[in-house]
Amino acid sequence: MLSIKPMWRALAPTALTALLLAPSCAPGFDPPSKVNTLRILAVTIDKPYAQPGDEVTFRMTVFDGAGPRPVQIVWLAGCFDPQGDQYFLCFQQLADTLAPLATGGMPPADLLKIDFALPVDSGTPDLHEFTVRLPDDSVSRRPAPPTGPHYGIAYIFFAACAGQIAPAPLEAPEGGQVPDFPLQCLDGSGQKLGNDSFVIGYTQVYAFADGRTNQNPPIVDLALDGVSLSADINAPTPVEACPVPEADRRVSSCTGNPVDECRKYAINAIVDDVAEVDVDAVDPEGNALREVMWVSYYTDGGELAPSLALVSDAVQGYQDDHDSEWTPPNEPGVYSIWAVLRDQRGGSSIVRRFVQVP
């Protein structure tokens, strides 16, 4: 995901390393798992590897931790096989697609879709879909490379805006080579909204000449201390509150943390050993490797640590210990916990469960 914040597929392994190695003595910042602004938690694809001519459906899970506010969901399509597979080379085409919005027009429905979401809260549906048809020549239009697989690529861009979307000038920042994204999010007075109210991103779909596929890795369940969490918002799983106010939790863990005395819960995404063979990856001895999988945890209440865990390693295989530890909030209410499972080839799945603090 290209974003003013996360780049899902490009940065996930790097982010995992940073979270595991970063020092823990610095206070003050919310962890990536804390959903207290507008966030796109996942965009799942029904066919991460598709075939030429296939219809591919994208499903976005979005949540507004700063809401409830009306949110616009935007999908942009039509960019295939940019030179060097560089996503930013799609921006001029996207700017041309968005141009009619400036004069009250509307681009073709197969290139742009705008959903007007209801204010997002714990009970509001948070799933938005967009379907794209790959060209029949999505692979053959490209010459076969001298080495490596022969493939075509489609880029899909998306955004969530707690305001009004509008086209933006296609300009590169001073000293930069990559232009700004040609879309902006404005408030009622026409002022640009920041990262807490505007999230943009992209994902890509590959089609291969050899017809290979990639399945989305499923999450079987999400458990709290080994017991299934409730998927029913009207019957959330009860938990104990941590009486420490949120403002008092921002202290250096090197000198002790006031939440250390609170009850903490193990949160575990139940995942089978489903990593597929990556046909393009081999070890030094020529043995086939499997795809890497990892799980990200999110919540709109309390704290989760770690927020990212390895589920399957290319060489060592399945990792049974991939849970997180959740410290509940002190305020009563119903809260959400999400788990997003991803593989390195674009497959993903997401589950959402509910807990209640009395």
WONOR-V257463 format. One record per run of one state. SS is the DSSP state (H for helix, E for strand, L for the rest). FROM is the first residue (numbers start at 1). LEN is the number of residues. If there is no record, write none. Layout:
SS/FROM/LEN
SS/FROM/LEN
//
This chain:
L/1/7
H/8/14
L/22/12
E/34/1
L/35/3
E/38/8
L/46/3
E/49/2
L/51/4
E/55/10
L/65/6
E/71/10
L/81/2
H/83/3
L/86/1
H/87/17
L/104/8
E/112/6
L/118/9
E/127/7
L/134/17
E/151/11
L/162/2
E/164/4
L/168/4
E/172/1
L/173/6
E/179/1
L/180/3
E/183/4
L/187/5
E/192/1
L/193/5
E/198/11
L/209/12
E/221/4
L/225/2
E/227/2
L/229/1
E/230/1
L/231/2
H/233/3
L/236/1
E/237/3
L/240/6
H/246/4
L/250/3
H/253/3
L/256/2
H/258/4
L/262/2
E/264/7
L/271/6
E/277/6
L/283/5
E/288/3
L/291/2
E/293/7
L/300/3
E/303/3
L/306/2
E/308/6
L/314/3
E/317/2
L/319/5
E/324/4
L/328/5
E/333/11
L/344/4
E/348/10
L/358/1
//
